[in-house]
Amino acid sequence: MPGASAGGVVNKPRTSSVELLYQGSSSEFVDALTSEVLTHVAVRHEYLLRFSRGDYPSMAFAIRDFALQ
């Protein structure tokens, strides 16, 4: 996985995706963007992590609750 080190830990890129938008290669841009997305607080939110693991007593309720949010 781009931006990932051994063990699946995502490393922050040295250069931001914005800086690579008009300079650098397309693969450098995608790697930087992937790393930024995977480390963003919205993606690492505890509710979403538990949701992705199916870690709620009633997943049917959790899905309805998520849809209403």
N, CA, C and O atoms as a Maestro MAE file, in Angstrom:
{
 s_m_m2io_version
 :::
 2.0.0
}

f_m_ct {
 s_m_title
 :::
 protein
 m_atom[276] {
  # First column is atom index #
  i_m_mmod_type
  r_m_x_coord
  r_m_y_coord
  r_m_z_coord
  i_m_residue_number
  s_m_chain_name
  s_m_pdb_residue_name
  s_m_pdb_atom_name
  i_m_atomic_number
  :::
  1 25 0.841 -1.173 0.000 1 A "MET " " N  " 7
  2 3 0.000 0.000 0.000 1 A "MET " " CA " 6
  3 2 0.885 1.233 0.000 1 A "MET " " C  " 6
  4 15 1.847 1.303 0.764 1 A "MET " " O  " 8
  5 25 0.577 2.198 -0.838 2 A "PRO " " N  " 7
  6 3 1.375 3.411 -0.867 2 A "PRO " " CA " 6
  7 2 1.322 4.126 0.472 2 A "PRO " " C  " 6
  8 15 0.266 4.210 1.099 2 A "PRO " " O  " 8
  9 25 2.446 4.630 0.899 3 A "GLY " " N  " 7
  10 3 2.495 5.377 2.140 3 A "GLY " " CA " 6
  11 2 2.504 4.520 3.379 3 A "GLY " " C  " 6
  12 15 2.559 5.048 4.490 3 A "GLY " " O  " 8
  13 25 2.451 3.191 3.219 4 A "ALA " " N  " 7
  14 3 2.405 2.306 4.377 4 A "ALA " " CA " 6
  15 2 3.778 1.720 4.630 4 A "ALA " " C  " 6
  16 15 4.539 1.442 3.704 4 A "ALA " " O  " 8
  17 25 4.072 1.541 5.893 5 A "SER " " N  " 7
  18 3 5.321 0.894 6.264 5 A "SER " " CA " 6
  19 2 5.011 -0.532 6.673 5 A "SER " " C  " 6
  20 15 3.853 -0.947 6.651 5 A "SER " " O  " 8
  21 25 6.022 -1.278 7.040 6 A "ALA " " N  " 7
  22 3 5.813 -2.643 7.509 6 A "ALA " " CA " 6
  23 2 4.864 -2.608 8.690 6 A "ALA " " C  " 6
  24 15 4.995 -1.751 9.564 6 A "ALA " " O  " 8
  25 25 3.926 -3.512 8.728 7 A "GLY " " N  " 7
  26 3 2.961 -3.552 9.814 7 A "GLY " " CA " 6
  27 2 1.700 -2.761 9.509 7 A "GLY " " C  " 6
  28 15 0.809 -2.684 10.354 7 A "GLY " " O  " 8
  29 25 1.601 -2.170 8.318 8 A "GLY " " N  " 7
  30 3 0.391 -1.470 7.923 8 A "GLY " " CA " 6
  31 2 0.239 -0.073 8.493 8 A "GLY " " C  " 6
  32 15 -0.819 0.538 8.337 8 A "GLY " " O  " 8
  33 25 1.261 0.450 9.147 9 A "VAL " " N  " 7
  34 3 1.189 1.797 9.689 9 A "VAL " " CA " 6
  35 2 1.417 2.783 8.555 9 A "VAL " " C  " 6
  36 15 2.373 2.652 7.791 9 A "VAL " " O  " 8
  37 25 0.540 3.767 8.449 10 A "VAL " " N  " 7
  38 3 0.641 4.738 7.369 10 A "VAL " " CA " 6
  39 2 1.582 5.853 7.778 10 A "VAL " " C  " 6
  40 15 1.441 6.443 8.849 10 A "VAL " " O  " 8
  41 25 2.549 6.138 6.909 11 A "ASN " " N  " 7
  42 3 3.493 7.224 7.148 11 A "ASN " " CA " 6
  43 2 2.999 8.490 6.471 11 A "ASN " " C  " 6
  44 15 2.438 8.435 5.377 11 A "ASN " " O  " 8
  45 25 3.204 9.624 7.114 12 A "LYS " " N  " 7
  46 3 2.874 10.895 6.486 12 A "LYS " " CA " 6
  47 2 3.891 11.164 5.382 12 A "LYS " " C  " 6
  48 15 5.085 10.928 5.566 12 A "LYS " " O  " 8
  49 25 3.425 11.654 4.242 13 A "PRO " " N  " 7
  50 3 4.355 11.933 3.153 13 A "PRO " " CA " 6
  51 2 5.250 13.119 3.487 13 A "PRO " " C  " 6
  52 15 4.886 13.980 4.288 13 A "PRO " " O  " 8
  53 25 6.418 13.152 2.870 14 A "ARG " " N  " 7
  54 3 7.332 14.278 3.072 14 A "ARG " " CA " 6
  55 2 6.786 15.534 2.412 14 A "ARG " " C  " 6
  56 15 7.020 16.643 2.892 14 A "ARG " " O  " 8
  57 25 6.063 15.366 1.316 15 A "THR " " N  " 7
  58 3 5.509 16.481 0.569 15 A "THR " " CA " 6
  59 2 3.996 16.322 0.528 15 A "THR " " C  " 6
  60 15 3.494 15.215 0.332 15 A "THR " " O  " 8
  61 25 3.264 17.422 0.710 16 A "SER " " N  " 7
  62 3 1.805 17.330 0.686 16 A "SER " " CA " 6
  63 2 1.302 17.135 -0.745 16 A "SER " " C  " 6
  64 15 1.986 17.467 -1.714 16 A "SER " " O  " 8
  65 25 0.107 16.598 -0.851 17 A "SER " " N  " 7
  66 3 -0.477 16.373 -2.172 17 A "SER " " CA " 6
  67 2 -0.684 17.695 -2.907 17 A "SER " " C  " 6
  68 15 -0.571 17.748 -4.131 17 A "SER " " O  " 8
  69 25 -0.984 18.761 -2.168 18 A "VAL " " N  " 7
  70 3 -1.181 20.071 -2.797 18 A "VAL " " CA " 6
  71 2 0.103 20.529 -3.491 18 A "VAL " " C  " 6
  72 15 0.059 21.058 -4.601 18 A "VAL " " O  " 8
  73 25 1.238 20.324 -2.837 19 A "GLU " " N  " 7
  74 3 2.517 20.710 -3.429 19 A "GLU " " CA " 6
  75 2 2.838 19.878 -4.670 19 A "GLU " " C  " 6
  76 15 3.534 20.343 -5.572 19 A "GLU " " O  " 8
  77 25 2.330 18.652 -4.712 20 A "LEU " " N  " 7
  78 3 2.615 17.758 -5.841 20 A "LEU " " CA " 6
  79 2 1.604 17.888 -6.977 20 A "LEU " " C  " 6
  80 15 1.736 17.228 -8.007 20 A "LEU " " O  " 8
  81 25 0.599 18.735 -6.790 21 A "LEU " " N  " 7
  82 3 -0.453 18.869 -7.795 21 A "LEU " " CA " 6
  83 2 0.100 19.273 -9.158 21 A "LEU " " C  " 6
  84 15 -0.332 18.753 -10.187 21 A "LEU " " O  " 8
  85 25 1.049 20.195 -9.162 22 A "TYR " " N  " 7
  86 3 1.613 20.673 -10.430 22 A "TYR " " CA " 6
  87 2 3.092 20.355 -10.588 22 A "TYR " " C  " 6
  88 15 3.715 20.760 -11.569 22 A "TYR " " O  " 8
  89 25 3.649 19.641 -9.637 23 A "GLN " " N  " 7
  90 3 5.052 19.230 -9.753 23 A "GLN " " CA " 6
  91 2 5.169 17.814 -9.216 23 A "GLN " " C  " 6
  92 15 4.338 17.392 -8.413 23 A "GLN " " O  " 8
  93 25 6.159 17.091 -9.632 24 A "GLY " " N  " 7
  94 3 6.303 15.705 -9.198 24 A "GLY " " CA " 6
  95 2 5.510 14.777 -10.091 24 A "GLY " " C  " 6
  96 15 4.779 15.214 -10.980 24 A "GLY " " O  " 8
  97 25 5.665 13.501 -9.843 25 A "SER " " N  " 7
  98 3 4.997 12.503 -10.681 25 A "SER " " CA " 6
  99 2 3.589 12.228 -10.174 25 A "SER " " C  " 6
  100 15 3.239 12.565 -9.043 25 A "SER " " O  " 8
  101 25 2.796 11.612 -11.030 26 A "SER " " N  " 7
  102 3 1.431 11.263 -10.636 26 A "SER " " CA " 6
  103 2 1.439 10.236 -9.510 26 A "SER " " C  " 6
  104 15 0.576 10.279 -8.634 26 A "SER " " O  " 8
  105 25 2.398 9.316 -9.517 27 A "SER " " N  " 7
  106 3 2.452 8.311 -8.449 27 A "SER " " CA " 6
  107 2 2.833 8.952 -7.115 27 A "SER " " C  " 6
  108 15 2.343 8.526 -6.069 27 A "SER " " O  " 8
  109 25 3.701 9.971 -7.133 28 A "GLU " " N  " 7
  110 3 4.031 10.685 -5.895 28 A "GLU " " CA " 6
  111 2 2.801 11.403 -5.353 28 A "GLU " " C  " 6
  112 15 2.556 11.398 -4.146 28 A "GLU " " O  " 8
  113 25 2.026 12.019 -6.244 29 A "PHE " " N  " 7
  114 3 0.802 12.705 -5.843 29 A "PHE " " CA " 6
  115 2 -0.191 11.728 -5.217 29 A "PHE " " C  " 6
  116 15 -0.745 11.997 -4.152 29 A "PHE " " O  " 8
  117 25 -0.414 10.592 -5.883 30 A "VAL " " N  " 7
  118 3 -1.365 9.595 -5.376 30 A "VAL " " CA " 6
  119 2 -0.890 9.033 -4.039 30 A "VAL " " C  " 6
  120 15 -1.702 8.850 -3.132 30 A "VAL " " O  " 8
  121 25 0.396 8.757 -3.898 31 A "ASP " " N  " 7
  122 3 0.940 8.260 -2.626 31 A "ASP " " CA " 6
  123 2 0.722 9.273 -1.505 31 A "ASP " " C  " 6
  124 15 0.309 8.903 -0.406 31 A "ASP " " O  " 8
  125 25 0.998 10.548 -1.778 32 A "ALA " " N  " 7
  126 3 0.822 11.592 -0.767 32 A "ALA " " CA " 6
  127 2 -0.648 11.741 -0.403 32 A "ALA " " C  " 6
  128 15 -0.986 11.848 0.776 32 A "ALA " " O  " 8
  129 25 -1.520 11.750 -1.397 33 A "LEU " " N  " 7
  130 3 -2.951 11.895 -1.154 33 A "LEU " " CA " 6
  131 2 -3.498 10.704 -0.370 33 A "LEU " " C  " 6
  132 15 -4.294 10.880 0.553 33 A "LEU " " O  " 8
  133 25 -3.076 9.502 -0.734 34 A "THR " " N  " 7
  134 3 -3.502 8.296 -0.018 34 A "THR " " CA " 6
  135 2 -3.107 8.368 1.449 34 A "THR " " C  " 6
  136 15 -3.912 8.060 2.328 34 A "THR " " O  " 8
  137 25 -1.896 8.764 1.709 35 A "SER " " N  " 7
  138 3 -1.414 8.880 3.084 35 A "SER " " CA " 6
  139 2 -2.205 9.924 3.862 35 A "SER " " C  " 6
  140 15 -2.561 9.701 5.019 35 A "SER " " O  " 8
  141 25 -2.481 11.062 3.232 36 A "GLU " " N  " 7
  142 3 -3.245 12.118 3.894 36 A "GLU " " CA " 6
  143 2 -4.655 11.645 4.227 36 A "GLU " " C  " 6
  144 15 -5.164 11.921 5.313 36 A "GLU " " O  " 8
  145 25 -5.281 10.938 3.301 37 A "VAL " " N  " 7
  146 3 -6.642 10.446 3.521 37 A "VAL " " CA " 6
  147 2 -6.672 9.428 4.655 37 A "VAL " " C  " 6
  148 15 -7.518 9.514 5.545 37 A "VAL " " O  " 8
  149 25 -5.752 8.462 4.626 38 A "LEU " " N  " 7
  150 3 -5.764 7.390 5.621 38 A "LEU " " CA " 6
  151 2 -5.393 7.857 7.024 38 A "LEU " " C  " 6
  152 15 -5.694 7.168 7.998 38 A "LEU " " O  " 8
  153 25 -4.752 9.003 7.145 39 A "THR " " N  " 7
  154 3 -4.392 9.510 8.469 39 A "THR " " CA " 6
  155 2 -5.316 10.630 8.937 39 A "THR " " C  " 6
  156 15 -5.135 11.164 10.032 39 A "THR " " O  " 8
  157 25 -6.306 10.993 8.117 40 A "HIS " " N  " 7
  158 3 -7.217 12.076 8.490 40 A "HIS " " CA " 6
  159 2 -8.092 11.646 9.664 40 A "HIS " " C  " 6
  160 15 -8.504 10.488 9.747 40 A "HIS " " O  " 8
  161 25 -8.373 12.575 10.562 41 A "VAL " " N  " 7
  162 3 -9.141 12.287 11.774 41 A "VAL " " CA " 6
  163 2 -10.538 11.734 11.449 41 A "VAL " " C  " 6
  164 15 -11.057 10.907 12.199 41 A "VAL " " O  " 8
  165 25 -11.141 12.171 10.362 42 A "ALA " " N  " 7
  166 3 -12.476 11.683 10.009 42 A "ALA " " CA " 6
  167 2 -12.463 10.195 9.679 42 A "ALA " " C  " 6
  168 15 -13.425 9.486 9.976 42 A "ALA " " O  " 8
  169 25 -11.395 9.721 9.074 43 A "VAL " " N  " 7
  170 3 -11.277 8.308 8.708 43 A "VAL " " CA " 6
  171 2 -10.889 7.468 9.917 43 A "VAL " " C  " 6
  172 15 -11.244 6.291 9.986 43 A "VAL " " O  " 8
  173 25 -10.177 8.041 10.857 44 A "ARG " " N  " 7
  174 3 -9.708 7.317 12.043 44 A "ARG " " CA " 6
  175 2 -10.669 7.473 13.227 44 A "ARG " " C  " 6
  176 15 -10.296 7.173 14.361 44 A "ARG " " O  " 8
  177 25 -11.891 7.934 12.982 45 A "HIS " " N  " 7
  178 3 -12.873 8.168 14.044 45 A "HIS " " CA " 6
  179 2 -13.282 6.836 14.684 45 A "HIS " " C  " 6
  180 15 -13.534 5.852 13.988 45 A "HIS " " O  " 8
  181 25 -13.344 6.822 16.005 46 A "GLU " " N  " 7
  182 3 -13.645 5.585 16.745 46 A "GLU " " CA " 6
  183 2 -14.979 4.968 16.319 46 A "GLU " " C  " 6
  184 15 -15.071 3.748 16.181 46 A "GLU " " O  " 8
  185 25 -16.007 5.780 16.109 47 A "TYR " " N  " 7
  186 3 -17.311 5.270 15.688 47 A "TYR " " CA " 6
  187 2 -17.178 4.508 14.368 47 A "TYR " " C  " 6
  188 15 -17.703 3.403 14.231 47 A "TYR " " O  " 8
  189 25 -16.483 5.096 13.408 48 A "LEU " " N  " 7
  190 3 -16.337 4.450 12.100 48 A "LEU " " CA " 6
  191 2 -15.460 3.208 12.167 48 A "LEU " " C  " 6
  192 15 -15.712 2.233 11.458 48 A "LEU " " O  " 8
  193 25 -14.437 3.233 13.007 49 A "LEU " " N  " 7
  194 3 -13.588 2.046 13.168 49 A "LEU " " CA " 6
  195 2 -14.394 0.889 13.756 49 A "LEU " " C  " 6
  196 15 -14.295 -0.242 13.281 49 A "LEU " " O  " 8
  197 25 -15.190 1.170 14.790 50 A "ARG " " N  " 7
  198 3 -16.040 0.121 15.378 50 A "ARG " " CA " 6
  199 2 -17.083 -0.358 14.372 50 A "ARG " " C  " 6
  200 15 -17.371 -1.552 14.290 50 A "ARG " " O  " 8
  201 25 -17.645 0.573 13.611 51 A "PHE " " N  " 7
  202 3 -18.636 0.239 12.593 51 A "PHE " " CA " 6
  203 2 -18.030 -0.705 11.553 51 A "PHE " " C  " 6
  204 15 -18.663 -1.686 11.162 51 A "PHE " " O  " 8
  205 25 -16.817 -0.414 11.109 52 A "SER " " N  " 7
  206 3 -16.169 -1.245 10.087 52 A "SER " " CA " 6
  207 2 -15.843 -2.643 10.597 52 A "SER " " C  " 6
  208 15 -15.776 -3.591 9.815 52 A "SER " " O  " 8
  209 25 -15.638 -2.773 11.912 53 A "ARG " " N  " 7
  210 3 -15.343 -4.087 12.509 53 A "ARG " " CA " 6
  211 2 -16.617 -4.849 12.874 53 A "ARG " " C  " 6
  212 15 -16.548 -6.012 13.272 53 A "ARG " " O  " 8
  213 25 -17.777 -4.207 12.743 54 A "GLY " " N  " 7
  214 3 -19.026 -4.840 13.161 54 A "GLY " " CA " 6
  215 2 -19.087 -4.997 14.664 54 A "GLY " " C  " 6
  216 15 -19.595 -5.994 15.177 54 A "GLY " " O  " 8
  217 25 -18.569 -4.012 15.362 55 A "ASP " " N  " 7
  218 3 -18.344 -4.087 16.801 55 A "ASP " " CA " 6
  219 2 -19.489 -3.492 17.624 55 A "ASP " " C  " 6
  220 15 -19.254 -2.952 18.705 55 A "ASP " " O  " 8
  221 25 -20.721 -3.584 17.126 56 A "TYR " " N  " 7
  222 3 -21.885 -3.097 17.863 56 A "TYR " " CA " 6
  223 2 -22.826 -4.274 18.103 56 A "TYR " " C  " 6
  224 15 -22.919 -5.168 17.262 56 A "TYR " " O  " 8
  225 25 -23.525 -4.286 19.241 57 A "PRO " " N  " 7
  226 3 -24.416 -5.414 19.549 57 A "PRO " " CA " 6
  227 2 -25.484 -5.627 18.471 57 A "PRO " " C  " 6
  228 15 -25.807 -6.764 18.126 57 A "PRO " " O  " 8
  229 25 -26.024 -4.534 17.946 58 A "SER " " N  " 7
  230 3 -27.014 -4.629 16.877 58 A "SER " " CA " 6
  231 2 -26.511 -3.823 15.684 58 A "SER " " C  " 6
  232 15 -26.615 -2.597 15.660 58 A "SER " " O  " 8
  233 25 -25.972 -4.518 14.711 59 A "MET " " N  " 7
  234 3 -25.469 -3.814 13.532 59 A "MET " " CA " 6
  235 2 -26.618 -3.212 12.725 59 A "MET " " C  " 6
  236 15 -26.436 -2.189 12.066 59 A "MET " " O  " 8
  237 25 -27.796 -3.832 12.769 60 A "ALA " " N  " 7
  238 3 -28.952 -3.255 12.073 60 A "ALA " " CA " 6
  239 2 -29.270 -1.879 12.660 60 A "ALA " " C  " 6
  240 15 -29.527 -0.932 11.917 60 A "ALA " " O  " 8
  241 25 -29.254 -1.766 13.988 61 A "PHE " " N  " 7
  242 3 -29.480 -0.475 14.634 61 A "PHE " " CA " 6
  243 2 -28.347 0.492 14.299 61 A "PHE " " C  " 6
  244 15 -28.595 1.665 14.019 61 A "PHE " " O  " 8
  245 25 -27.111 0.010 14.325 62 A "ALA " " N  " 7
  246 3 -25.953 0.863 14.039 62 A "ALA " " CA " 6
  247 2 -26.032 1.422 12.617 62 A "ALA " " C  " 6
  248 15 -25.688 2.581 12.387 62 A "ALA " " O  " 8
  249 25 -26.481 0.608 11.670 63 A "ILE " " N  " 7
  250 3 -26.611 1.067 10.286 63 A "ILE " " CA " 6
  251 2 -27.694 2.136 10.181 63 A "ILE " " C  " 6
  252 15 -27.502 3.151 9.512 63 A "ILE " " O  " 8
  253 25 -28.832 1.912 10.837 64 A "ARG " " N  " 7
  254 3 -29.896 2.926 10.827 64 A "ARG " " CA " 6
  255 2 -29.411 4.213 11.486 64 A "ARG " " C  " 6
  256 15 -29.660 5.307 10.979 64 A "ARG " " O  " 8
  257 25 -28.716 4.081 12.618 65 A "ASP " " N  " 7
  258 3 -28.191 5.246 13.324 65 A "ASP " " CA " 6
  259 2 -27.206 6.006 12.439 65 A "ASP " " C  " 6
  260 15 -27.256 7.234 12.366 65 A "ASP " " O  " 8
  261 25 -26.321 5.289 11.774 66 A "PHE " " N  " 7
  262 3 -25.343 5.917 10.889 66 A "PHE " " CA " 6
  263 2 -26.048 6.648 9.747 66 A "PHE " " C  " 6
  264 15 -25.665 7.763 9.392 66 A "PHE " " O  " 8
  265 25 -27.071 6.025 9.175 67 A "ALA " " N  " 7
  266 3 -27.802 6.634 8.060 67 A "ALA " " CA " 6
  267 2 -28.499 7.923 8.486 67 A "ALA " " C  " 6
  268 15 -28.621 8.857 7.694 67 A "ALA " " O  " 8
  269 25 -28.951 7.971 9.727 68 A "LEU " " N  " 7
  270 3 -29.636 9.168 10.222 68 A "LEU " " CA " 6
  271 2 -28.674 10.281 10.609 68 A "LEU " " C  " 6
  272 15 -29.075 11.441 10.709 68 A "LEU " " O  " 8
  273 25 -27.426 9.944 10.825 69 A "GLN " " N  " 7
  274 3 -26.442 10.968 11.195 69 A "GLN " " CA " 6
  275 2 -26.181 11.787 9.991 69 A "GLN " " C  " 6
  276 15 -25.382 12.723 10.042 69 A "GLN " " O  " 8
  :::
 }
 m_bond[275] {
  # First column is bond index #
  i_m_from
  i_m_to
  i_m_order
  :::
  1 1 2 1
  2 2 3 1
  3 3 4 2
  4 3 5 1
  5 5 6 1
  6 6 7 1
  7 7 8 2
  8 7 9 1
  9 9 10 1
  10 10 11 1
  11 11 12 2
  12 11 13 1
  13 13 14 1
  14 14 15 1
  15 15 16 2
  16 15 17 1
  17 17 18 1
  18 18 19 1
  19 19 20 2
  20 19 21 1
  21 21 22 1
  22 22 23 1
  23 23 24 2
  24 23 25 1
  25 25 26 1
  26 26 27 1
  27 27 28 2
  28 27 29 1
  29 29 30 1
  30 30 31 1
  31 31 32 2
  32 31 33 1
  33 33 34 1
  34 34 35 1
  35 35 36 2
  36 35 37 1
  37 37 38 1
  38 38 39 1
  39 39 40 2
  40 39 41 1
  41 41 42 1
  42 42 43 1
  43 43 44 2
  44 43 45 1
  45 45 46 1
  46 46 47 1
  47 47 48 2
  48 47 49 1
  49 49 50 1
  50 50 51 1
  51 51 52 2
  52 51 53 1
  53 53 54 1
  54 54 55 1
  55 55 56 2
  56 55 57 1
  57 57 58 1
  58 58 59 1
  59 59 60 2
  60 59 61 1
  61 61 62 1
  62 62 63 1
  63 63 64 2
  64 63 65 1
  65 65 66 1
  66 66 67 1
  67 67 68 2
  68 67 69 1
  69 69 70 1
  70 70 71 1
  71 71 72 2
  72 71 73 1
  73 73 74 1
  74 74 75 1
  75 75 76 2
  76 75 77 1
  77 77 78 1
  78 78 79 1
  79 79 80 2
  80 79 81 1
  81 81 82 1
  82 82 83 1
  83 83 84 2
  84 83 85 1
  85 85 86 1
  86 86 87 1
  87 87 88 2
  88 87 89 1
  89 89 90 1
  90 90 91 1
  91 91 92 2
  92 91 93 1
  93 93 94 1
  94 94 95 1
  95 95 96 2
  96 95 97 1
  97 97 98 1
  98 98 99 1
  99 99 100 2
  100 99 101 1
  101 101 102 1
  102 102 103 1
  103 103 104 2
  104 103 105 1
  105 105 106 1
  106 106 107 1
  107 107 108 2
  108 107 109 1
  109 109 110 1
  110 110 111 1
  111 111 112 2
  112 111 113 1
  113 113 114 1
  114 114 115 1
  115 115 116 2
  116 115 117 1
  117 117 118 1
  118 118 119 1
  119 119 120 2
  120 119 121 1
  121 121 122 1
  122 122 123 1
  123 123 124 2
  124 123 125 1
  125 125 126 1
  126 126 127 1
  127 127 128 2
  128 127 129 1
  129 129 130 1
  130 130 131 1
  131 131 132 2
  132 131 133 1
  133 133 134 1
  134 134 135 1
  135 135 136 2
  136 135 137 1
  137 137 138 1
  138 138 139 1
  139 139 140 2
  140 139 141 1
  141 141 142 1
  142 142 143 1
  143 143 144 2
  144 143 145 1
  145 145 146 1
  146 146 147 1
  147 147 148 2
  148 147 149 1
  149 149 150 1
  150 150 151 1
  151 151 152 2
  152 151 153 1
  153 153 154 1
  154 154 155 1
  155 155 156 2
  156 155 157 1
  157 157 158 1
  158 158 159 1
  159 159 160 2
  160 159 161 1
  161 161 162 1
  162 162 163 1
  163 163 164 2
  164 163 165 1
  165 165 166 1
  166 166 167 1
  167 167 168 2
  168 167 169 1
  169 169 170 1
  170 170 171 1
  171 171 172 2
  172 171 173 1
  173 173 174 1
  174 174 175 1
  175 175 176 2
  176 175 177 1
  177 177 178 1
  178 178 179 1
  179 179 180 2
  180 179 181 1
  181 181 182 1
  182 182 183 1
  183 183 184 2
  184 183 185 1
  185 185 186 1
  186 186 187 1
  187 187 188 2
  188 187 189 1
  189 189 190 1
  190 190 191 1
  191 191 192 2
  192 191 193 1
  193 193 194 1
  194 194 195 1
  195 195 196 2
  196 195 197 1
  197 197 198 1
  198 198 199 1
  199 199 200 2
  200 199 201 1
  201 201 202 1
  202 202 203 1
  203 203 204 2
  204 203 205 1
  205 205 206 1
  206 206 207 1
  207 207 208 2
  208 207 209 1
  209 209 210 1
  210 210 211 1
  211 211 212 2
  212 211 213 1
  213 213 214 1
  214 214 215 1
  215 215 216 2
  216 215 217 1
  217 217 218 1
  218 218 219 1
  219 219 220 2
  220 219 221 1
  221 221 222 1
  222 222 223 1
  223 223 224 2
  224 223 225 1
  225 225 226 1
  226 226 227 1
  227 227 228 2
  228 227 229 1
  229 229 230 1
  230 230 231 1
  231 231 232 2
  232 231 233 1
  233 233 234 1
  234 234 235 1
  235 235 236 2
  236 235 237 1
  237 237 238 1
  238 238 239 1
  239 239 240 2
  240 239 241 1
  241 241 242 1
  242 242 243 1
  243 243 244 2
  244 243 245 1
  245 245 246 1
  246 246 247 1
  247 247 248 2
  248 247 249 1
  249 249 250 1
  250 250 251 1
  251 251 252 2
  252 251 253 1
  253 253 254 1
  254 254 255 1
  255 255 256 2
  256 255 257 1
  257 257 258 1
  258 258 259 1
  259 259 260 2
  260 259 261 1
  261 261 262 1
  262 262 263 1
  263 263 264 2
  264 263 265 1
  265 265 266 1
  266 266 267 1
  267 267 268 2
  268 267 269 1
  269 269 270 1
  270 270 271 1
  271 271 272 2
  272 271 273 1
  273 273 274 1
  274 274 275 1
  275 275 276 2
  :::
 }
}
